[in-house]
Amino acid sequence: MYPQNAVSNFPNTKKINHTVELNALFIEHLKKMLWTEQTILPVINVMLENSTSKKLVDFLTLKQLEATIHLASLESIFSALNLPMATKEFDAVEKLTQQLLDFMNNTDAGDVMDAGIISYCKKIQHYQVMSYGILRAYSITVRKEKIIRLLENIIFENKQSYQKLERLAEYYI
């Protein structure tokens, strides 16, 4: 029999603990992104109701479809991991969406409203690109090959959306 502390000194034990902890962190972030996509959909509807620019309405309509596709991808990821779909509030995105809703409630329709919607969308989009990138990195590290492609597609779509928002911002702000 090995002494209790001798087992923890084996390199494989540390690697296993590292993988378990990283996997838990991955799942926590995955839950936050599911929460984000579910939260974004109704907020997009409110943004659509308050937008006056055709280009912004077109962008938000596309973003609505994108969020629906991302939800399906996240569902596939949860399924591939044999995990029940579960969410965890993403505090930063919650605060941004609340600030956006407050802004829209206190601003008249028009160019200023559109500019504000664009700026809040950019902030939220930034968190999405960053968070999905982190999930991809975790997936690579813990060798979740099935999931990497789904995350790469989401990242690509989010980066394209961010670039479209940048062009909208340059035009409206």
C-alpha positions as CSV (number, residue, x, y, z in Angstrom):
1,M,0.0,0.0,0.0
2,Y,1.3,3.5,-0.9
3,P,1.3,6.3,1.6
4,Q,-1.6,8.7,1.0
5,N,0.5,11.6,-0.1
6,A,2.6,9.4,-2.5
7,V,-0.3,9.0,-4.9
8,S,-0.8,12.7,-5.3
9,N,2.8,13.1,-6.3
10,F,2.4,10.9,-9.4
11,P,2.4,13.1,-12.6
12,N,-0.7,11.4,-14.0
13,T,-2.8,12.1,-10.9
14,K,-2.0,15.8,-11.3
15,K,-2.9,15.7,-14.9
16,I,-6.2,13.9,-14.2
17,N,-7.1,16.5,-11.5
18,H,-6.2,19.3,-14.0
19,T,-8.4,17.8,-16.7
20,V,-11.3,17.3,-14.3
21,E,-11.0,20.9,-13.1
22,L,-10.7,22.2,-16.6
23,N,-13.7,20.2,-17.7
24,A,-15.8,21.7,-14.8
25,L,-14.7,25.2,-16.0
26,F,-15.6,24.3,-19.5
27,I,-19.1,23.2,-18.5
28,E,-19.6,26.3,-16.4
29,H,-18.7,28.5,-19.4
30,L,-20.9,26.4,-21.7
31,K,-23.9,27.0,-19.3
32,K,-23.2,30.7,-19.4
33,M,-23.2,30.8,-23.2
34,L,-26.5,28.9,-23.3
35,W,-27.9,31.4,-20.9
36,T,-26.5,34.3,-23.0
37,E,-28.0,33.0,-26.3
38,Q,-31.4,32.4,-24.5
39,T,-31.3,35.8,-23.0
40,I,-30.3,37.6,-26.2
41,L,-33.2,36.4,-28.3
42,P,-36.0,38.3,-26.5
43,V,-33.7,41.3,-26.2
44,I,-33.1,41.3,-30.0
45,N,-36.9,41.5,-30.4
46,V,-37.0,44.6,-28.3
47,M,-34.0,46.1,-30.3
48,L,-35.9,45.4,-33.5
49,E,-39.0,47.2,-32.2
50,N,-36.8,50.3,-31.3
51,S,-34.6,50.4,-34.4
52,T,-35.3,52.9,-37.2
53,S,-32.4,52.1,-39.6
54,K,-33.1,49.5,-42.3
55,K,-29.5,48.3,-42.1
56,L,-29.7,47.9,-38.3
57,V,-33.0,46.0,-38.6
58,D,-31.4,43.7,-41.3
59,F,-28.5,43.1,-39.0
60,L,-30.7,42.3,-35.9
61,T,-32.9,40.0,-38.0
62,L,-29.8,38.1,-39.1
63,K,-28.5,38.1,-35.4
64,Q,-31.8,36.6,-34.3
65,L,-31.4,33.8,-36.8
66,E,-27.8,33.4,-35.7
67,A,-28.8,33.1,-32.0
68,T,-31.3,30.4,-32.9
69,I,-28.6,28.5,-34.8
70,H,-26.2,28.9,-31.9
71,L,-28.8,27.5,-29.5
72,A,-29.1,24.4,-31.7
73,S,-25.3,24.1,-31.7
74,L,-25.2,24.4,-27.9
75,E,-27.9,21.8,-27.6
76,S,-25.7,19.5,-29.8
77,I,-22.7,20.2,-27.6
78,F,-24.7,19.3,-24.4
79,S,-25.9,16.2,-26.1
80,A,-22.4,15.1,-27.2
81,L,-21.3,15.5,-23.6
82,N,-24.3,13.6,-22.3
83,L,-25.2,16.6,-20.2
84,P,-28.7,17.9,-19.5
85,M,-29.2,21.4,-20.9
86,A,-28.6,23.8,-18.0
87,T,-27.8,27.5,-17.8
88,K,-25.8,29.7,-15.5
89,E,-26.3,33.5,-15.5
90,F,-23.5,35.4,-17.2
91,D,-23.2,38.5,-15.0
92,A,-21.4,40.7,-17.5
93,V,-24.0,40.0,-20.3
94,E,-26.9,40.4,-17.8
95,K,-25.6,43.9,-16.8
96,L,-25.1,44.9,-20.4
97,T,-28.6,43.7,-21.5
98,Q,-30.2,45.5,-18.5
99,Q,-28.3,48.7,-19.4
100,L,-29.4,48.3,-23.0
101,L,-33.0,47.9,-22.0
102,D,-32.8,50.9,-19.7
103,F,-31.2,53.0,-22.5
104,M,-34.0,52.0,-24.9
105,N,-36.7,52.9,-22.3
106,N,-35.2,56.3,-21.8
107,T,-34.3,57.3,-25.4
108,D,-36.4,58.5,-28.3
109,A,-36.5,56.6,-31.5
110,G,-34.0,57.8,-34.1
111,D,-30.3,58.0,-34.8
112,V,-29.3,58.2,-31.1
113,M,-31.4,55.1,-30.3
114,D,-29.8,53.2,-33.3
115,A,-26.3,54.3,-32.3
116,G,-26.9,53.2,-28.7
117,I,-28.3,49.8,-29.8
118,I,-25.2,49.3,-32.0
119,S,-22.8,50.2,-29.2
120,Y,-24.5,47.8,-26.7
121,C,-24.6,45.1,-29.4
122,K,-20.9,45.5,-30.0
123,K,-20.2,45.1,-26.3
124,I,-22.3,41.9,-26.0
125,Q,-20.8,40.6,-29.2
126,H,-17.4,41.1,-27.8
127,Y,-18.2,38.9,-24.8
128,Q,-19.6,36.2,-27.1
129,V,-16.6,36.1,-29.3
130,M,-14.3,36.0,-26.3
131,S,-16.3,33.3,-24.5
132,Y,-16.7,31.0,-27.4
133,G,-13.0,31.3,-28.1
134,I,-12.3,30.3,-24.5
135,L,-14.7,27.3,-24.9
136,R,-12.8,26.3,-28.1
137,A,-9.5,26.5,-26.2
138,Y,-10.8,24.3,-23.4
139,S,-12.2,21.9,-26.0
140,I,-8.8,21.5,-27.6
141,T,-7.0,21.1,-24.3
142,V,-9.4,18.4,-23.0
143,R,-9.6,16.8,-26.5
144,K,-13.3,17.3,-27.2
145,E,-12.9,17.0,-31.0
146,K,-16.6,16.6,-31.8
147,I,-17.3,20.0,-30.2
148,I,-14.4,22.0,-31.6
149,R,-16.0,22.3,-35.1
150,L,-19.3,23.5,-33.7
151,L,-17.5,26.2,-31.6
152,E,-15.4,27.2,-34.6
153,N,-18.5,27.8,-36.6
154,I,-20.1,29.9,-33.8
155,I,-16.9,31.9,-33.5
156,F,-16.7,32.6,-37.2
157,E,-20.3,33.8,-37.3
158,N,-19.8,36.0,-34.2
159,K,-16.6,37.5,-35.7
160,Q,-18.5,38.3,-38.9
161,S,-21.3,39.9,-36.9
162,Y,-18.8,42.0,-35.0
163,Q,-17.3,43.2,-38.2
164,K,-20.8,44.1,-39.5
165,L,-21.4,46.0,-36.3
166,E,-18.2,47.8,-36.7
167,R,-19.3,49.0,-40.2
168,L,-22.7,50.0,-38.8
169,A,-21.0,51.9,-36.0
170,E,-18.8,53.8,-38.4
171,Y,-21.9,54.7,-40.5
172,Y,-24.2,55.8,-37.6
173,I,-21.9,57.0,-34.8
